Amino acid sequence: MAKRPLNKFVRKAIREIMEPAIRALGFEGKYPNFKRIEDGEIHFLEISTAKYGGGFGYGFSWCENGPLGHGDGEAIPADQIERAHIPFEQSAGVSPLMDVWTLDGERLRVSAGDYNYELIIDDEDACRELVTEAAATLPQADSWLKTRGPQELVFLAGHYPPTGYSSDFALEIFRNKEDYRLRALGLID
């Protein structure tokens, strides 16, 4: 069986770009789980990465800073609460959006799925660019955690927009990004 490529460039970029940005928002912890206590609440942020390529994303949750009632009637002490304990309706995630058009010209905003690196897994610069794009959404996550107000790219758990992703579509996006980059560098007309 052929050896699968590792996501080392994505993981390195997350470590160098995204983790410092998360800590700058007041979170503590180690990859993939981060936590902060702010204004009487506990906020969680968790990064999910596909080990052998594919994509990554992150989700976040909140709860009151105190014992958390559990389904079995027991209370979980505040210092032992983890994101997995948080009720579904107190969780959200970021979904990158893209514009697609129907054949009759109607523009739709659809989810691109996660931050997909399937086609760029061996390109360190492209992986850094992708992680930088994800890190740029952290202020929206931070705002949602503090206010629960609507944010362009934040979606409550289970309420993500329709997806426009497919492997063929991802390949076309990658080709167009590369074409744009080569044109911007003046390497092609």
N, C-alpha and C positions, 0 to 999 in steps of 0.2 A: 504494500500500500504506500502511495506517495505521501511524503511528509507535508503536513499542512503548514502554511505560512503563519507566523505568530504576529500578533498585533503590537509588536514592540515600539514602533514609531508613534502609534496612537497613544499607547500607555505612557511613553516618555513625554509626549506633548501634554497629556493630561497632568502629569506630575509637574511639569515646568510652567504651564500656562493656567490651567483651570484650578488646580489645588491652591496656588497662592491667591487667586481671585476669590475663591471660596473662603479662605482664611481671612482675607481683607474684609469680608462681610461679617466677621466675628464668629465664624464656625471653628470648632476644634474637632480633632479626630484624625483618623487615618483612612486612606483610600480603602474601600469605597464609601465608608460611612462617616458623616460629619454631623455635628450637633452643636446647638448654641442655646443658651437661656437668655431670653430677652423679654422685658415687660411682662413678667408673670407667665410666660409661655416657654415651651420647649419646641425648638424648630429642628427638623431633621432634613438632611439632604443626602441622597444616595446616588452614586454613579453606577450604571450598569454597562458592562462592556462585553462584547462577544470575543472570547479568547482566540478563536481561529478566523477572525475576519467577520465582516458583516457590518456591524454598527455599534454605536453606543448612545446612551441618553442619560438623563438624570431625572429623578423625581424628588418631591419634597412633601413634608407633612408637618402638622403642628398639633399640640395639645396643651392643656393647662399645665403649669408647673406644679405638680402635686401628684398624689397617688392616682392611678388611672384604673377605673373599674374595668374588670375583665369579664368576658362572657360566662365564666364559671362562678361568678359572684365574688371572686377574690379581687383584691386591689394590688396593682403592681406599684411598688415604691418608685418615686420619681427618678431616682438614680439608676433604676433598672429598666426603665422604659426604652424600647427600641422602636424604630420606624414600623416594623412589622406588627406592633401592637396597636397602631393608630387606626381609628375607624376610617373606612374607605372614603367617606365624605369629607374628611379633613386632609386629604391628599390630592396632589396635582402633579403635573409634569409639563415639560416643555416639548412642543412639537414644531419643528421647522416647517414653515409653509412655503408653498410655491404656487404660482399662477399657472393655470392651464385654461385653455379655451375650448369651448365646444365647437363643433363644425359650423354652427350658425353664428359664431363670434362672441358668445357669452363667456365672460371671464369668471372663473371659479377659483377660490382659494382652497387648496387641498393640502393635507398633511404629506410631507415628504417621508414620513415614517420616523426613523431615528436619524442620527448623524451617521450616514452610511459611508464606510471606508472600504467596502468590498473591492472596488476597482483601483484604489490608490494605496493599498496596504504596504507596498514596497517603496512608496514615494514619501520620504520624510517631510519635505517642504509642504506637500499637499496635505499630509496628516496634520501638520502644525496649523495650517490655514483652517482646516475643518474644526479643530479643537478651539481655535481662536473664535470662530463663528459661534460655537456653542457657549464659550465663556462670555461672549457679548450678551447672552440672554440672561445671565445671572442677576442683573438688576431687576428684571421682570419677576424672577422667582422671589427675590428678596422683597419686592414691593407686595407681591401676593401674600407672602407669609406675614407681613406686617399689617396689611389692610384687608385682605381677602377680596380686594377690588379687581375688576377685570383687567387683564393684560393681553396684548395681542397674541403672544405665543404660549400662554399658560392655559392649560385645560385641566379641568377637574378629572380625577381618575374615573375612567369609564365614559368620558364625554369628549373624546378626541374627534377632530373633524374627519370627514371622509379621506381616505388615503388615495394618492395618485401614484403610489410607488409600484414599480415592477423592475425586475432586473434589466429588461430591455430599455425601460425609461431611464434608469440610473446610468446605463451605458451612454445614452444620448446626452444626458446632462454632463457627464464626464467629458465626452468628446467636445461638446460646445464650450465647456470651461477651458479645456486645453487649447481649442482653436482661438478663443478670445485671448488667452494668455500669450500665445505665440504671436498673434496680431499686435497686441499691446507692446510686445518686445521688439516688434519690427522684423521678426524672423519670417513671416509670410505676409502676403498682401490679402 
